Amino acid sequence: MERLDFCSVMGIMRSYISEDRCVSQIDFLYILFDDYFQNGDTDNFVLDNGLVCRWINGQAKVSPKITGYYISDKKGRNDFVDNFEENILLLFYDTGFVITQMHDLLVQDNSISEMQRQKLNSAYPCNTDKAQAEYITDLLLFGMERNFVKRDTKTKELLTAGNFSPMVADYIYENEVPKPCRHFCGRDSELDALHKLLTDEGKVFLHGIAGIGKSELAKAYAKQYKKEYTNILYIIYSGDLMRDVTGMDFSDDLPEDTDDERFRKHNRFLRSLKEDTLIIIDNFNTTATKDTFLSVMLKYKCRLLFTTRSRIESRPCMLIEEISDRNILFELAGHYYTDACDYKTVMEQIIETVHFHTFAVELSARLLQTGILEPEELLKKLEEEKAGMSATDKIGITKDGENRRATYYDHIHTLFSLYNLDEMQTEIMRCLSLVPLSGIPSKLFASWLRQHDMNNINDLVEMGFIQPKSGRMITLHPMLQEITITDTKPSVTNCHTMLGYLQKEVFCYHGIDVPYYKLLFSTTLNINDLIEIDDKEFYLRFLEDAFAYMDKYHYEEGMKKVVAEIENLLNNSIIGTVSDKALLLDYKAAMADQTSKAIKLEQQALELITEINADNALLVSNLNANMGALYHKTNKNDLAAYHMEQGISILEKYGLIYMNQSIAQICNYAVLL
């Protein structure tokens, strides 16, 4: 018997949406719950693919915030009906069958009382669009409101041997292939060649200069040939393949899993996938010698497609070059510049001047659409830049083997500078350059910068600098990210708004869960790698609070890097207090692989603080609590009780007993007793 719940109702709806009208799962839920996201108290609540997949696959209950918004009064329900009639019904290619299957689901679910079944079924058979919207809405809201029963992930069935890969859509989350640009064109022969090469070799490196369209070609390939694969998984390279495998979201991942445990589980499963599975690694902009896990991944049985600026020696490679047909590029420009046909000759000259570079053509057209320059003026600017170059379109090979045409970077840099971005737009670009290329929800990013509306971000989207993605996400083109970092030079001072928000509104609330913690930690590591530290005092506080939040989620890689940076700051500058040094020892104890070593570090931390005062009382209390927990772990209960009592007495003495941290201390002490 199928249970009527959010999972089963969504399953029926999704099965009657045609491929032509299909949207991503996350976009579908943004449309479905549009009234909540427009008018509800979202409080930075954002959707991510992992969360959405868990709701749709019955692994987690839909957020009570959303459910409560629609069932709290009749208006919420009526707004849902109106939105459903206007935006969802038109997606179904056979609404009658949707209603019939919904009715069968309701009738056959014997866990629903007869009274409730009759109430939900009162509008059937639904002869109008309004009645259909009301019927589905009532079933959907009932499924969201009733007691949640978690679905079985059937993990063991996925691992059975055979000649084909198991379907992993309900097991691996957040790895859906993005759709290619709607204006993608001119690569038919490359798509055919790529398919043949993948079929023959199994592993292919799609390489070429930045901005030439490698990622779009990979996405287009996935779309065109998806029926030939059981699964297609998509990963944006973070700089470390092992980290990317560890960071994948599997339905049976547990919060207490360590990075090593999660990696072993994920790697074992990926190794079991067969040739009917394709994994795309996008923006693999490194070399084989720099990422040692590459040699391991290349032993996977499934097919692998890498997009990269590097030519990987002794591996099957396919070079992507410029689109030589200027008519195709003129057509592309016409999608972004509505007056292109009136200036065809000049536009063709612009295309030739930027050396047929796809991204440069797009940015040129977008610049003209803004009206900042006329086509002749833009051509003159580009020709002046071209004349100033010492060489014409030479390919340079950097020391790591990466393809780079300095000419193209000059073109993009020139176009970037012609916009004359104002101070706020520059700050947005600067801060977004620190966010992973996988992207960030646009409203969340606006809140990080304390923007009261989306106007500035939307303007940058129209200019082509910020790229919109599915799920209301935004990101920078990799080429623009590099130029932005070089030109705007992110520092602690000029990114203070974003860093201050993360510290005060996220990191300092250690007990609060946020659904975007992976994005948060990746951004923190990017900040640590890329930012200029021109305010060491503030940055030290930022890192100290970041570590505590990473510890909550057992993010070991980030914890190690943050501790290393804190230690570097304290050793190589005059900043920091005794409390900072004691806190560093406490953090090292949290990462220690042996309890005896952790106890020694905590003892050293306590010995550093010779006098307890209002400024360090909470820290000393926590150090004692941690020491007590460690002694309890080694069955030295007398010492455990002593330190736990010391910690609680300090909280009482300095009026801190009502803080959130005291609850954990008191509970641990109660367990000991």
C-alpha positions, 0 to 999 in steps of 0.5 A: 500500500502506498502512503499518501504523503508529500513524497507520493503526491510529488511522485505523481505530479512529476511523472506527468510533466513533459520533458519540454516543460520540465524544470529542476526539482529545486525550481519546481519547489520554488514555484510550488511554494512561491507565496511562502518565499515571497511573503512568508517569514523566510529568515534566510531560509533557502532551498538546496538540492540535498534538502529538496531531494530528501523531501521529495524522496521521503527521507525528511519532513517538509519544513514546518515553516512552509507547512505552517504558513499554508495551513495556519489560516484559510488565506494561506490555503487559498493562495496555494490554490491560486498559485497552483492553478496559475503556475503548476497545472499548465505543466501537466500534459494530462491533468485528468490522469493526475487527478485519477491517480491522486484519487486512487492514492487517497482511496487505497491508503487505509491509514486515513480515516473514512471521515477524513477520506470523504472530506478530502474527496468531496471535490472529486471528479474535479471538472474545472481548473479551479476544482483540480487545483483545490483537490491536489492542494488539499491532498498535498497539504494533508500529506505535508501536515500528517505524521511523517514516516520516513521512506526506506532508502534501500541502500543494500539493493543499490550495492548488488552486483550486475552488469548495470549501475543502479539508479542513484537519483534517490540515493545521491543528492545535489549532483544533477547536471545543470541545463546548458545555456539556452543560446548554446549553438555551433558545437554539433560536430564536437558533440558527436566527436565527444560521444565517440571518444567517450564510448571508445576511451571511457575517460576524456579530458575536454580541454581549451582556454577559459571562456571558450565553452567547455562547461556548456559543451559538457552540459549539452552532451549530458542533455543530448545523450542522457538516455544512453546512461542510467546515471549522469552525476555532475561535480564542480571541482573544488580544488581537491577531488578527494574533498569533492567525493567526501562532500557528496550527499548520500541518503545514508550519510550520518551527522556523526560520520567523520570525513574519512568514514564518509570518503570510504563509503562514497568512494566504495560506492562510486567504484561499483558504478558501471559504464552506463554511468557518467560522472562529469568533473567541471572546471578541473583546472589543475594538473595530474601531479597536483591532485593525487586522487586523480589516478585513483578516480581514473580506475573507476569503471564508469565513464568520466568527463573532465573539463579543464584548461590543462592538457593531461598527458598520456590521457584521452584529450579533446581540444575545444577551439573557437567557433570559426563561423562568424554567423553563429557568433553573430546569432549568439550576439543577437540574443543579448543585443537586440539591435545587432542586425542594425549594426551587422558589419560593426558586430562582425568586426567586434567578433573578429577583434575579440578573436571569436572568443565566445564569452567575450562576444557575449559580454560585448553584446551585453555591454552594448545592450546597456547603452553605455557605448555605441557599437563603433565606440566599443570597436574602437576601444577593443582595437586600441587594446589590441594595438597595445598588445606586444604579440598577437594571440599567442598561446602561453603554457604556464608552469603547471601546464595550463592553457592560457591565452593572455589576449583573451584575458585582456579582452575580458578585462577591457570589457569589465573595466568599460562598465565603470561599476559603482562602489556597491557593485564592485563590492558585490563582485569582490565578495562573490569571487570568494564564493565557490563556483557551485554558486549561492542562493541569490537572496542569501548572498544579498543578506550576507552583504546586508542588501535590502533588495536585489537591484544591484545583483540583478543589474550585474546579472543583466550585464553578464558578470553574474551568472544565474543558475537553477534553484535561484542560485548565482555565481561568477564565470571562472574567468571573471572570478580570476579577473575580479580577484586580481582587480578588486583585491579582496581583503578583510577590510574591503570585505568587512560587511560579509565577514562581519555578517557571517561572524555575528549572524551565523558563527556566533550562534553555535547551536543553530543549524543552517541548511547551507553549512557546506556552502558556508564552510567552502566560502570560509576556506576560499576566504582563508586562501584568497583574502588579504589579511589587513585587519589581523585582530578582526580576522582572528576573531572571525576564524575562532568563531568559524572553528567552533561552527565547523566543529559542530558539523565535524568538518575536519578539513576546515578545522585543520586549516583554520587552526593552522591559520590561527596559529600562524597569526598568533606566532607571527604577529603581536596580536592575540591574548593569553585567552586566544592562545588557550583557545587555540590549545582547546581547538587542538585538543578537539582534533586530537586523535588520542584522549591522553593527548587531548587532556594534556592540551586542555591542561596546558590551556588551563595553566595559561590562564592564571587569573579568572575574570569576567572577560575569560570566565566563559572560556575557563568554564568551557575548558573545565567542561571539556576536561571533565568530558575527557576524563569521563571518557577515560573512566576517571570519574572523580577528576571528571566530576571535579572539572565539571563542578569547577566549570558550573561554579564559574558560570554561577559566579559570573552570572553565566548560568543562563547561557545556552552553553551552560545547558550542555555542561549541566546535562553532561554533569547530570549524566556523570552523576 
